[in-house]
Amino acid sequence: MRAVAALVAGRTREDVAAVFRVSLKVVDNWWAKWLAGGREALVAQPRGRRVGEYQVLKAVEQQAVRQAVLDHRPCDLGLAGQLWTRAGVGDLIAKPYRVRLTEQGVGKYLRRWGLWFQRPDKRAVEQDPEAVRVWHEETWPAIRAKAKAEGGEVLFADQVGTVPTRSPAAPGAPKGAPRSCAARATASR
């Protein structure tokens, strides 16, 4: 706007180009826009693609994929798994449309469709809230107090089992030695 104002005030094209550090061609383009459309023609327009422009999948194809994800499990459609993942949706798209999208690209489509993958709840379905409260407020403090009184420590084990390895933080390894050690492989843990 200021460059055009300078031209209107009588400055030369060369002066305006030097002051605004642009080429004469840019000054000429600004002047041509000013003459053609006035002030509105000089307002900066958004650059790049419009939102949703040049999508790989057409609207009809997107709707078909979205409906398939909502109505079926991957195994129902001949794909691996019981639950949808971005990779699974990508495989679903690749089959009929012969287009391979990145996982990020699939994620963009899913967000656009209003879909997202839920994280599983990190508690057992059978969990009894009252039993959990009793454990935290009564049982665990009693176990901890008994261990402290006897100079012991409490260790937990479950069905996964343990592997006889040293903790990397445990003393005994010389300085510069690897931070982990090899364990004997067993058939069952």
Phi and psi in degrees as a GROMACS rama.xvg file:
@    title "Ramachandran Plot"
@    xaxis  label "Phi"
@    yaxis  label "Psi"
@TYPE xy
-68.3886  -33.1218  ARG-2
-65.3476  -43.3709  ALA-3
-66.2305  -38.9577  VAL-4
-60.9759  -37.8902  ALA-5
-66.3735  -39.4899  ALA-6
-65.4135  -41.6046  LEU-7
-63.2428  -34.784  VAL-8
-75.5782  -6.14864  ALA-9
109.277  2.81313  GLY-10
-71.044  153.377  ARG-11
-81.1286  161.294  THR-12
-59.3564  -40.0274  ARG-13
-64.5197  -42.2004  GLU-14
-62.5012  -45.5609  ASP-15
-63.2934  -43.0248  VAL-16
-61.6801  -40.1308  ALA-17
-68.7879  -42.9273  ALA-18
-65.5683  -43.1716  VAL-19
-92.621  1.18917  PHE-20
54.9163  50.1061  ARG-21
-129.322  170.912  VAL-22
-81.3468  164.913  SER-23
-62.1689  -33.3126  LEU-24
-62.338  -40.7359  LYS-25
-64.4788  -43.3875  VAL-26
-61.0552  -42.9246  VAL-27
-62.9614  -39.1639  ASP-28
-64.0287  -43.6269  ASN-29
-59.9783  -43.928  TRP-30
-65.2759  -41.0724  TRP-31
-64.3971  -40.9681  ALA-32
-63.4823  -40.7839  LYS-33
-61.3917  -45.082  TRP-34
-66.7852  -35.6553  LEU-35
-78.3348  -38.7754  ALA-36
-136.882  3.52671  GLY-37
71.6221  -153.459  GLY-38
-60.1876  -40.5478  ARG-39
-62.0367  -31.4951  GLU-40
-69.9058  -20.84  ALA-41
-91.9929  -7.33926  LEU-42
-67.8782  134.325  VAL-43
-64.1765  136.005  ALA-44
-98.2958  149.18  GLN-45
-59.848  141.733  PRO-46
-100.49  160.472  ARG-47
86.3699  -171.487  GLY-48
-73.7655  150.154  ARG-49
-74.403  155.715  ARG-50
-59.6707  127.225  VAL-51
86.4297  -5.81423  GLY-52
-78.706  143.987  GLU-53
60.0324  43.5109  TYR-54
-78.8184  148.493  GLN-55
-65.6677  -42.5122  VAL-56
-97.5009  137.633  LEU-57
-71.9233  164.168  LYS-58
-58.0568  -40.4724  ALA-59
-65.2498  -41.4953  VAL-60
-66.3858  -40.9525  GLU-61
-60.4105  -43.8249  GLN-62
-62.9796  -39.4476  GLN-63
-65.0023  -43.7833  ALA-64
-65.9659  -44.51  VAL-65
-58.9779  -44.9244  ARG-66
-65.7924  -37.7514  GLN-67
-63.9201  -40.3701  ALA-68
-65.7683  -39.7872  VAL-69
-72.5825  -35.2716  LEU-70
-93.2602  -19.1345  ASP-71
-132.727  161.484  HIS-72
-94.5665  159.387  ARG-73
-56.5122  -40.509  PRO-74
-65.3541  -26.9804  CYS-75
-66.3733  -26.1527  ASP-76
-104.04  14.3737  LEU-77
80.7038  18.5097  GLY-78
-106.19  164.923  LEU-79
-77.8798  143.822  ALA-80
99.1449  163.549  GLY-81
-102.319  -23.6035  GLN-82
-119.927  149.887  LEU-83
-75.8318  137.007  TRP-84
-125.943  169.384  THR-85
-61.7064  -38.334  ARG-86
-63.7739  -39.5187  ALA-87
-65.037  -41.5349  GLY-88
-65.6213  -37.5915  VAL-89
-61.3877  -40.1206  GLY-90
-65.032  -38.973  ASP-91
-61.945  -40.0462  LEU-92
-70.3828  -38.6841  ILE-93
-66.5661  -33.1682  ALA-94
-59.2541  -65.5926  LYS-95
-81.9949  -28.1893  PRO-96
-99.7234  -5.23178  TYR-97
52.1885  44.5142  ARG-98
-131.379  128.885  VAL-99
-105.056  115.293  ARG-100
-99.5972  152.158  LEU-101
-71.9912  163.818  THR-102
-62.9011  -34.8619  GLU-103
-64.9952  -40.1478  GLN-104
-63.6924  -41.5244  GLY-105
-63.3041  -40.9268  VAL-106
-61.0751  -37.4002  GLY-107
-64.4932  -43.0326  LYS-108
-61.5201  -45.5815  TYR-109
-60.6428  -42.8854  LEU-110
-64.0095  -40.3199  ARG-111
-62.7335  -33.7347  ARG-112
-83.9173  -2.3806  TRP-113
79.8969  22.4173  GLY-114
-112.172  145.647  LEU-115
-152.168  155.751  TRP-116
-88.8563  131.155  PHE-117
-84.8148  144.55  GLN-118
-84.253  142.498  ARG-119
-67.1708  147.706  PRO-120
-70.0117  134.927  ASP-121
-93.8914  55.0383  LYS-122
-151.537  154.281  ARG-123
-70.9373  142.444  ALA-124
-63.8703  -34.9413  VAL-125
-80.5704  1.38765  GLU-126
-59.1911  134.086  GLN-127
-99.9484  109.971  ASP-128
-58.5891  -34.6117  PRO-129
-68.7367  -41.7973  GLU-130
-64.5983  -37.0296  ALA-131
-64.2538  -43.4143  VAL-132
-61.5725  -44.9946  ARG-133
-60.9396  -42.1575  VAL-134
-60.4416  -48.9258  TRP-135
-68.757  -36.8896  HIS-136
-92.7416  -25.8773  GLU-137
-121.77  -57.2663  GLU-138
-65.7892  -52.1151  THR-139
-62.3294  -45.3971  TRP-140
-59.6603  -35.1938  PRO-141
-67.8699  -42.5599  ALA-142
-63.0878  -44.9149  ILE-143
-63.4115  -41.6074  ARG-144
-64.9687  -41.4199  ALA-145
-64.1807  -43.23  LYS-146
-62.8375  -40.2669  ALA-147
-66.7081  -41.0144  LYS-148
-65.2708  -33.6009  ALA-149
-93.5972  1.58762  GLU-150
72.2777  26.3752  GLY-151
-107.659  -176.756  GLY-152
-132.686  155.105  GLU-153
-99.2056  128.686  VAL-154
-121.726  143.153  LEU-155
-109.486  141.588  PHE-156
-135.782  148.786  ALA-157
-136.825  -166.135  ASP-158
-66.3775  -15.066  GLN-159
-72.1429  -36.3148  VAL-160
89.0004  -171.28  GLY-161
-129.212  159.766  THR-162
-116.981  130.56  VAL-163
-75.6514  75.7337  PRO-164
-124.655  156.942  THR-165
-82.0718  147.142  ARG-166
-70.1644  139.579  SER-167
-59.4887  -24.2627  PRO-168
-88.4764  -7.14471  ALA-169
-71.284  144.57  ALA-170
-70.2438  160.914  PRO-171
121.634  -20.2813  GLY-172
-89.8073  134.877  ALA-173
-67.2455  154.979  PRO-174
-60.3846  134.195  LYS-175
90.9448  -9.59398  GLY-176
-73.4944  158.745  ALA-177
-57.2196  149.007  PRO-178
-81.1763  0.775807  ARG-179
-138.897  161.704  SER-180
-125.538  160.105  CYS-181
-81.8303  142.048  ALA-182
-110.642  151.615  ALA-183
-67.4786  133.132  ARG-184
-79.3752  134.597  ALA-185
-123.373  158.05  THR-186
-71.8363  -31.4064  ALA-187
-132.477  144.683  SER-188
